[in-house]
Amino acid sequence: MSDDASMRPGRPVQPAALSHIARRLHRAAEAPWLHGEVARRMGERLALIRLQPGEVVDWWSFNGASAELLRQAYPQATLLRVEADAGWLRGHREATNAPWWSPRRWTQADSRRVVPSDVPAAGAGLLWANMMLHLVENPEALLLQWQQALAVDGFLMFSTLGPGSLQGLRAIYDRLRWPVPHAPFVDMHDLGDMLLRSGFADPVMDQELITLTWPDAGALLAELRQLGGNADPQRFSGLRTPRWQQRLHEALRSLAGADGRLRLDFEVVYGHAFKVAARPRVAGQSTVTLEDMRARVRSTRRSGNASDGLR
């Protein structure tokens, strides 16, 4: 590639805050409900893919809530479950720590967990990443890493939150003149361009809106915390007061629908692309010496004279 994706500027986020959010999500007892629902919807698309991968890489597997779905879709494949760092791996050793009689020991015998740096190059037939790309600082650098992990003709499937998410919440913060409630999400068209720059072929991007509802502001905020947090550099600094929290709860009532439940939309972006064999580079210009040009002209003249004699 002519330019390194890792050198491109990432999203406007505070890396330390983003890392804290990711660690908190991974310490949870289970993945968010929305992640499991998106995994189910993305899994329905696997029926359209005829390729049968021998190795499946499940990126950020715990939060993606997709391992069982991938086992059922590809029972003969080896499942490589990638987590963010070694500390997270120590907290999720289901197969090795489960009692001998636990089904978890046997259902996970065909998989292993690794960190991103231990993923072998050019080995995966499918790289699957559910609802995690919006939790990284530089999506394009990660796409390049995924491309390098895939075998030729392997395919990538991922989902992430798009900019149509949480518009109602942003409107409330804007009306109250508060800093933004979350870091910006990447548009699906920009993600498609990143896929092409990262060496993928035939990228397909689409999106859908999923609306969640809650009985009250407390339940809404609790689920938003399960889904992530605010890593925007311009977010509130320091802790908020109980008075501020009460004002937020009151403002959130404006999200109520006709049934009285509070509603927020989440734009889920789906991406799909293939890794093809590298094409040889074509130079932008070529140089021919004057002597080479004369030799070609002489050769052309001789060929022409020979052809005249055969007519």
Backbone hydrogen bonds, N-H to C=O, Kabsch-Sander energy under -0.5 kcal/mol:
donor,donor_aa,acceptor,acceptor_aa,energy
5,A,3,D,-0.5
7,M,4,D,-1.6
8,R,5,A,-1.3
11,R,137,E,-3.2
13,V,11,R,-2.1
14,Q,231,A,-2.9
18,L,14,Q,-2.3
19,S,15,P,-2.6
20,H,16,A,-2.0
21,I,17,A,-2.2
22,A,18,L,-2.3
23,R,19,S,-2.4
24,R,20,H,-2.2
25,L,21,I,-2.3
26,H,22,A,-1.9
27,R,23,R,-1.2
28,A,25,L,-0.9
36,G,32,P,-1.5
37,E,33,W,-2.1
38,V,34,L,-2.6
39,A,35,H,-2.2
40,R,36,G,-2.0
41,R,37,E,-2.0
42,M,38,V,-2.8
43,G,39,A,-2.5
44,E,40,R,-1.2
45,R,42,M,-1.3
46,L,43,G,-1.3
47,A,44,E,-0.7
48,L,45,R,-1.6
49,I,46,L,-1.7
50,R,48,L,-0.6
56,V,78,T,-3.1
57,V,126,L,-2.9
58,D,56,V,-0.6
58,D,80,L,-2.9
59,W,57,V,-0.8
59,W,128,W,-3.0
60,W,82,V,-1.3
61,S,58,D,-0.8
61,S,82,V,-1.8
64,G,60,W,-1.5
65,A,61,S,-1.1
65,A,62,F,-0.8
66,S,61,S,-0.7
70,L,66,S,-2.5
71,R,67,A,-2.2
72,Q,68,E,-2.1
73,A,69,L,-2.0
74,Y,70,L,-2.4
77,A,74,Y,-1.4
78,T,54,G,-2.7
79,L,110,D,-2.0
80,L,56,V,-3.3
80,L,78,T,-0.6
81,R,79,L,-0.6
81,R,112,R,-3.2
82,V,58,D,-2.6
82,V,80,L,-0.7
83,E,114,V,-2.6
88,W,85,D,-0.6
89,L,85,D,-1.4
90,R,86,A,-1.7
91,G,87,G,-0.7
91,G,88,W,-0.7
92,H,88,W,-0.5
92,H,89,L,-1.4
97,N,93,R,-2.6
98,A,94,E,-1.5
102,S,99,P,-1.6
105,R,102,S,-1.2
106,W,102,S,-0.7
107,T,103,P,-2.8
108,Q,104,R,-1.3
109,A,106,W,-1.2
111,S,108,Q,-1.5
112,R,79,L,-1.5
114,V,81,R,-2.2
118,D,115,V,-2.0
119,V,116,P,-1.5
122,A,148,Q,-2.6
123,G,120,P,-0.7
123,G,149,A,-1.6
124,A,149,A,-2.2
125,G,55,E,-2.4
126,L,55,E,-1.5
127,L,155,F,-2.1
128,W,57,V,-3.3
128,W,126,L,-0.5
129,A,157,M,-2.2
130,N,59,W,-0.5
131,M,129,A,-0.6
131,M,159,S,-0.7
132,M,159,S,-0.9
133,L,159,S,-0.7
135,L,132,M,-2.0
136,V,133,L,-1.2
142,L,138,N,-1.5
143,L,139,P,-2.4
144,L,140,E,-2.0
145,Q,141,A,-1.6
146,W,142,L,-2.4
147,Q,143,L,-2.4
148,Q,144,L,-1.9
149,A,145,Q,-1.2
150,L,146,W,-1.2
151,A,124,A,-3.0
153,D,275,K,-3.6
154,G,151,A,-2.5
155,F,125,G,-2.2
156,L,273,A,-3.1
157,M,127,L,-2.5
158,F,271,G,-2.2
159,S,129,A,-2.0
160,T,269,V,-2.0
162,G,267,E,-2.8
165,S,162,G,-1.9
166,L,265,D,-2.9
167,Q,164,G,-0.7
170,R,166,L,-2.2
171,A,167,Q,-2.2
172,I,168,G,-1.5
173,Y,169,L,-2.1
174,D,170,R,-2.4
175,R,171,A,-2.4
176,L,172,I,-2.1
177,R,174,D,-1.1
178,W,173,Y,-3.1
191,L,187,D,-2.0
192,G,188,M,-2.0
193,D,189,H,-1.8
194,M,190,D,-2.2
195,L,191,L,-2.2
196,L,192,G,-1.8
197,R,193,D,-2.3
198,S,194,M,-1.8
199,G,196,L,-1.5
200,F,195,L,-2.4
201,A,274,F,-3.1
204,V,272,H,-2.9
206,D,270,Y,-1.9
208,E,268,V,-1.8
210,I,266,F,-2.7
212,L,210,I,-0.5
212,L,264,L,-2.4
214,W,262,L,-1.9
220,L,216,D,-1.8
221,L,217,A,-2.7
222,A,218,G,-2.0
223,E,219,A,-1.9
224,L,220,L,-2.3
225,R,221,L,-2.0
226,Q,222,A,-1.5
227,L,223,E,-1.6
228,G,224,L,-1.1
231,A,229,G,-0.7
235,R,232,D,-1.8
245,Q,241,T,-2.2
246,Q,242,P,-2.4
247,R,243,R,-2.0
248,L,244,W,-2.2
249,H,245,Q,-2.5
250,E,246,Q,-2.1
251,A,247,R,-2.2
252,L,248,L,-2.2
253,R,249,H,-0.6
253,R,250,E,-0.9
254,S,251,A,-1.7
255,L,252,L,-2.0
256,A,253,R,-1.7
257,G,261,R,-2.4
260,G,257,G,-1.8
262,L,214,W,-2.3
263,R,255,L,-1.5
264,L,212,L,-2.0
266,F,210,I,-2.2
268,V,208,E,-3.0
268,V,266,F,-0.7
269,V,160,T,-3.4
269,V,267,E,-0.6
270,Y,206,D,-3.3
271,G,158,F,-2.7
272,H,204,V,-1.6
273,A,156,L,-1.6
274,F,201,A,-2.5
275,K,154,G,-2.5
276,V,199,G,-0.6
276,V,274,F,-0.6
283,A,281,R,-0.5
293,M,289,T,-2.0
294,R,290,L,-2.1
295,A,291,E,-2.2
296,R,292,D,-2.2
297,V,293,M,-2.1
298,R,294,R,-2.3
299,S,295,A,-2.2
300,T,296,R,-2.3
301,R,297,V,-2.2
302,R,298,R,-2.2
303,S,299,S,-2.1
304,G,300,T,-2.1
305,N,301,R,-2.2
306,A,302,R,-2.1
307,S,303,S,-2.0
308,D,304,G,-1.9
309,G,305,N,-1.5
310,L,306,A,-0.7
310,L,307,S,-1.0
311,R,307,S,-0.7
311,R,308,D,-0.7
